[in-house]
Amino acid sequence: MSIENVEIMELNADNWYDCCLLEVATEQKGFIESNAISIAQSKFEPSLKPYAIYAGKKVVGFLMYNSVQEELDGYWVYRIMVDKNLQGKGIGKVATQLMISEMAKLPNATKIIVGYHPENLEAHHLYRSLGFIDEGNRFGKEMAVIKHLTDQ
């Protein structure tokens, strides 16, 4: 599966169920809500923007961000996942870069923030490789890392 063919597409009637069937690895299940829960959440919080991640014509992941600024005066990434069978191939990194490009178009976008459990090493490596910085922000059991868009 080639990462050149990775794209993100807004969730719609054709791809939402495929997103619900995707799973993270067993050791990651405690770190992220299911895609079905995230999709339901987006229907009650209209500022949340859910997307399917495609590799070619196949749905391989899910992501969601908030289109309204929140804590730390930034836009938050709510979810990013790639199916357990396709992790480690660079798909998540490309999809996150595409998402950052979309988020950068939001009004007054200067920071993108993502929270994750400190034990989620895959998330840590992904976000660090994309320029997110740990400035010491903590929210409950999660750490929040920041990407300053002016750094791009």
PyMOL commands that set and color helices and strands:
alter all, ss='L'
color gray80, all
select helices_A, chain A and resi 3-5+16-21+26-31+35-44+71-73+84-86+91-103+121-129+149-151
alter helices_A, ss='H'
color red, helices_A
select strands_A, chain A and resi 6-10+48-55+58-66+75-82+111-116+133-139+142-148
alter strands_A, ss='S'
color yellow, strands_A
deselect
rebuild
show_as cartoon
